[in-house]
Amino acid sequence: MKTSLYQFVENTWTKHTKSQPFEDHKATLVLCFGSKAMLEVDTIYSTIQTKFPAAHITLCSTSGEIYQDSVLNDSLVAVALEFEKTKIETTTVNSKDYNNSYSAGIGLLKKLPKENLAYVLIFSDGSQVNGSELVKGMSTQIDKNILVTGGLAGDGANFKSTLLGLNEQPKEGEIIAVGFYGKNLTVTNGSQGGWDIFGLEKRITNSSGNVLFELEDQNALELYKKYLGAESENLPGAALLYPLSVIIPGATKPVVRTILSINEEEKSMTFAGDVPVGSTVRFMKANFEKITNAASEAAFSTISSRNDKPGFALLISCVGRKLILGSHIDEEVKAVNNTFNSETI
């Protein structure tokens, strides 16, 4: 596998110095990440396709673009990969064509060939899709031993809409799957949080899917505002700084649920994943040092069983972490880079 990293700003391509010797026309797969404003440019796909004419091309809007050991804004970053022995298949569906995210997950992976499938990378709309239901649907169509990773597209801190595209101009509602085939590719993953839990444990008494209405028979939004205090004036953006720790019935470990939006009329909160009735929740808040350390720990977990450093690492982080770290956001990425001894793109 050969890997090359590019930045596209002001109609100019710049190749990162750590990139391997690379011929653009031989790229097998190109992963593109950019601000929504960049992806709204009506020539953006044709510009990328002209540079990488033989590649499968994915485009995904972000809340900041990771470029080696820095985080950019309002740019476009592209990772071009050339595989010699690994076959690539891609497919996409649009959430608007399905009744729910669960059905969309089923439909997406039904379209992906299964023979010799080794790994699946997912990029999904971040405003119209329930992430946990999407995963549940996908899991019905794939062997449990096949690793699936990915993330939801971003929109800065605006919570309005996201854009994705597979071999075409980006649009809303898209869900993309990239399948990797054969035995010559090794993929590992790691994930860590770094949040502090505070407040008393509360039980969800009224919810629907990923929409929360009541905690302990009290309106959840009003209770949430009470905990946020003055920060509640900055909702929904402030919600990124205070996600929920949720233990779903039957589970022993908590999952983090980040708020996507609030509805003042319904007094409800919509999360990136399910918040079932009967779940117990606690509020969470940021810890600057823990967040940075967690990034390093996640990176270390990906190499703990290896004797070498990976040729490529895809970092997916939450916009909430970016808001917390502020001008120090690069430190999270540098912590990962240091874990890989600066040997990985």
C-alpha positions in Angstrom: 0.0 0.0 0.0 1.2 3.5 -0.9 -0.2 6.6 0.8 -0.1 10.2 -0.1 -1.7 13.2 1.8 -2.9 16.4 0.1 -4.4 19.7 1.0 -6.6 21.7 -1.4 -6.8 25.4 -0.7 -7.5 28.3 -3.1 -7.7 25.9 -6.0 -4.2 24.6 -5.4 -3.1 21.1 -4.4 -0.3 20.7 -1.9 1.3 17.3 -1.1 2.5 16.7 2.5 6.2 16.1 2.8 5.5 12.7 4.6 3.7 11.4 1.5 5.2 8.4 -0.2 6.2 8.6 -3.9 2.9 8.5 -5.7 1.4 8.7 -9.1 -2.0 10.3 -8.8 -3.5 8.4 -11.7 -2.8 5.1 -9.9 -4.8 5.9 -6.8 -7.2 3.2 -5.9 -9.2 5.0 -3.2 -9.3 8.7 -2.2 -10.8 9.8 1.1 -11.7 13.5 1.1 -12.7 15.6 4.1 -13.7 19.3 3.9 -15.8 22.0 5.4 -19.4 22.1 4.2 -18.7 25.3 2.4 -15.9 23.6 0.4 -18.2 20.6 -0.5 -21.0 23.0 -1.7 -18.8 24.2 -4.5 -20.4 22.8 -7.6 -17.1 21.8 -9.2 -15.5 20.1 -6.2 -16.0 16.5 -7.3 -14.9 17.1 -10.8 -11.8 18.9 -9.5 -10.9 15.8 -7.4 -11.8 13.3 -10.1 -9.6 15.1 -12.6 -6.6 14.7 -10.3 -7.4 11.1 -9.4 -9.2 9.7 -12.5 -9.0 6.0 -11.6 -10.0 6.1 -7.9 -13.1 5.5 -5.9 -13.6 8.9 -4.3 -15.5 9.6 -1.1 -16.3 13.1 0.2 -17.4 13.9 3.7 -18.1 17.3 5.4 -16.4 17.9 8.7 -16.1 20.2 11.7 -12.4 20.6 11.0 -9.9 18.8 8.8 -7.0 16.8 10.3 -3.9 17.3 8.2 -1.1 15.1 9.7 -0.4 16.8 13.0 -2.6 19.9 12.6 -6.3 20.7 12.4 -7.5 23.0 9.7 -10.7 24.9 9.0 -12.5 25.7 5.7 -10.1 23.5 3.7 -10.2 20.2 1.9 -7.9 17.3 2.9 -7.5 14.2 0.7 -5.8 10.9 1.4 -4.9 8.9 -1.7 -4.3 5.2 -1.3 -2.9 2.8 -3.8 -3.4 -0.9 -3.2 -1.6 -3.6 -5.0 -3.2 -6.7 -3.6 -6.4 -5.4 -1.8 -9.6 -5.1 -3.8 -11.9 -2.1 -3.1 -15.7 -2.0 -3.6 -17.9 1.0 -2.7 -21.6 1.6 -2.5 -24.0 4.1 -1.1 -27.6 4.7 -0.1 -29.6 7.8 0.8 -31.4 7.9 4.2 -34.4 9.6 2.5 -35.1 6.4 0.6 -35.7 4.4 3.8 -38.2 4.5 6.6 -35.5 4.6 9.3 -31.7 4.3 9.9 -32.0 0.6 10.7 -33.4 -0.1 7.3 -30.8 2.1 5.6 -28.1 0.1 7.3 -29.5 -3.2 6.0 -29.9 -1.7 2.5 -26.4 -0.3 2.5 -24.6 -3.6 3.3 -26.9 -5.7 1.1 -25.3 -3.9 -1.8 -21.8 -4.7 -0.7 -20.3 -8.0 -2.0 -19.4 -10.3 0.9 -16.9 -12.8 -0.5 -13.4 -12.2 0.9 -14.7 -9.1 2.7 -12.1 -8.2 5.4 -13.1 -4.7 6.6 -15.8 -2.0 6.0 -15.3 1.7 6.4 -18.5 3.8 6.8 -19.2 7.5 6.4 -22.7 8.6 7.2 -24.9 11.8 7.1 -24.6 13.3 10.6 -27.9 15.2 10.8 -30.5 12.7 9.5 -29.1 9.4 10.6 -29.4 7.6 14.0 -25.9 6.1 14.3 -26.7 3.3 16.6 -29.7 2.1 14.5 -27.6 2.3 11.4 -25.0 0.0 13.0 -27.7 -2.4 14.2 -29.1 -2.7 10.7 -25.6 -3.2 9.2 -24.8 -5.9 11.7 -27.6 -8.1 10.4 -25.9 -8.3 7.0 -22.3 -9.0 7.9 -20.2 -11.6 9.8 -19.5 -10.5 13.3 -15.8 -11.1 12.9 -15.5 -8.4 10.2 -14.4 -5.1 11.5 -16.6 -2.1 10.8 -15.5 1.5 11.7 -16.3 5.0 10.5 -18.2 8.1 11.7 -20.9 10.7 11.1 -20.2 13.7 8.9 -19.9 17.2 10.5 -21.3 20.7 10.0 -19.0 22.7 12.2 -21.0 23.5 15.3 -24.1 24.5 13.2 -26.3 21.3 13.6 -28.1 22.0 10.3 -27.0 19.5 7.6 -24.1 17.5 6.4 -22.8 16.5 2.9 -21.4 13.3 1.5 -20.6 12.0 -1.9 -19.4 8.8 -3.5 -18.0 9.3 -7.0 -20.3 12.3 -7.4 -21.1 15.7 -6.1 -21.9 15.6 -2.3 -25.5 15.9 -1.1 -27.5 15.5 2.1 -28.6 12.1 3.5 -25.9 10.0 2.0 -24.4 6.9 3.7 -21.2 5.4 2.2 -19.6 2.0 2.6 -16.1 1.2 1.4 -15.3 -2.6 1.4 -11.8 -3.9 1.6 -11.2 -7.5 0.3 -8.5 -10.1 0.7 -6.0 -11.2 3.3 -3.2 -8.7 2.7 -4.6 -5.8 4.7 -4.3 -5.5 8.5 -6.7 -3.1 10.2 -6.9 -2.3 13.9 -8.9 0.3 15.8 -9.0 2.2 19.1 -11.4 4.5 20.9 -11.1 6.5 24.1 -13.2 9.3 25.7 -11.5 11.4 28.3 -14.7 12.9 29.8 -15.5 13.3 33.5 -18.8 12.1 34.9 -20.7 14.2 37.4 -24.2 14.5 39.0 -26.5 11.8 40.2 -27.6 8.8 38.0 -31.0 9.3 36.4 -33.3 6.9 34.5 -34.8 7.6 31.1 -38.6 7.4 31.5 -39.7 8.7 28.1 -37.9 8.5 24.8 -38.3 7.4 21.2 -35.3 6.1 19.3 -32.6 8.8 19.7 -35.0 11.4 20.9 -35.1 12.0 24.7 -38.2 13.5 26.5 -38.0 12.7 30.2 -35.6 11.7 32.9 -37.2 10.4 36.1 -40.6 11.7 34.8 -39.2 15.2 34.5 -38.7 17.1 31.3 -35.1 16.2 30.2 -34.4 19.4 28.3 -35.3 21.6 31.3 -33.3 19.4 33.6 -30.3 19.5 31.2 -30.5 23.3 31.1 -30.5 23.4 34.9 -27.2 21.5 35.0 -25.7 23.7 32.3 -26.6 26.9 34.1 -25.5 30.0 32.1 -24.1 27.7 29.4 -27.7 26.8 28.5 -28.0 30.1 26.6 -25.6 28.7 24.1 -27.5 25.6 23.2 -27.4 23.5 21.0 -23.6 24.3 20.6 -22.9 24.1 24.3 -24.3 20.6 24.4 -21.2 19.4 22.7 -19.3 20.2 25.8 -21.7 18.2 28.0 -22.7 14.8 26.5 -24.5 12.0 28.4 -23.0 8.8 29.7 -25.7 6.1 29.0 -25.9 2.6 30.2 -28.5 0.8 28.0 -30.6 -1.9 29.6 -28.7 -5.2 29.5 -25.4 -3.5 29.0 -22.6 -3.2 31.7 -20.5 -0.5 30.1 -21.7 3.1 29.3 -21.7 4.7 25.8 -21.4 8.4 25.2 -24.3 10.1 23.5 -23.7 13.5 22.0 -26.6 15.9 21.4 -27.4 16.7 17.7 -30.2 19.1 18.2 -32.9 20.4 20.6 -36.6 21.1 20.0 -37.9 23.9 22.2 -41.5 23.3 21.2 -41.5 19.6 22.0 -39.0 20.1 24.9 -36.9 17.2 23.5 -33.3 16.5 22.7 -32.0 14.4 19.8 -28.8 12.4 20.1 -26.4 10.7 17.7 -27.5 7.3 19.0 -30.4 5.6 20.8 -31.4 6.5 24.3 -33.9 3.8 25.2 -36.4 3.9 28.1 -34.9 2.3 31.2 -31.4 3.4 30.4 -29.5 5.1 33.2 -27.7 8.3 32.4 -25.2 10.7 34.0 -24.0 14.0 32.8 -20.4 14.5 31.5 -18.1 17.4 31.1 -14.7 18.0 29.6 -11.3 17.4 31.1 -8.6 19.0 28.9 -5.8 16.8 30.0 -7.8 13.6 29.9 -9.0 14.2 26.4 -5.5 14.6 25.0 -4.3 11.6 26.9 -7.2 9.6 25.6 -6.2 10.3 22.0 -2.8 8.9 22.7 -4.2 5.8 24.5 -6.6 5.1 21.5 -3.6 5.3 19.2 -1.5 3.0 21.3 -4.3 0.4 21.5 -4.1 0.1 17.7 -0.4 -0.9 17.7 -0.2 -2.9 20.9 -0.5 -6.2 19.0 1.7 -5.1 16.1 5.5 -5.1 15.6 5.4 -2.1 13.2 3.7 1.2 12.8 0.7 1.5 10.5 1.1 3.0 7.0 -2.0 5.0 7.4 -4.2 6.1 10.4 -7.7 7.6 10.0 -8.6 9.9 12.9 -12.2 10.5 13.7 -13.0 12.9 16.5 -16.0 14.8 17.8 -16.5 18.5 17.3 -17.2 18.7 21.1 -13.5 17.8 21.7 -12.5 20.6 19.3 -14.6 23.2 21.1 -13.1 22.1 24.4 -9.5 22.2 23.3 -10.0 25.4 21.3 -6.6 26.8 20.1 -4.9 23.7 21.6 -6.8 21.3 19.3 -3.6 20.4 17.5 -2.3 18.8 20.7 -4.8 15.9 20.4 -3.6 15.1 16.9 0.1 15.6 17.9 -0.4 13.1 20.8 -1.5 10.5 18.3 1.4 11.4 15.9 3.9 11.0 18.7 2.5 7.6 19.6 3.2 6.5 16.1 6.7 8.1 16.3 5.7 10.4 13.4 6.0 7.4 11.1 2.4 7.2 10.0 0.4 9.4 7.6 
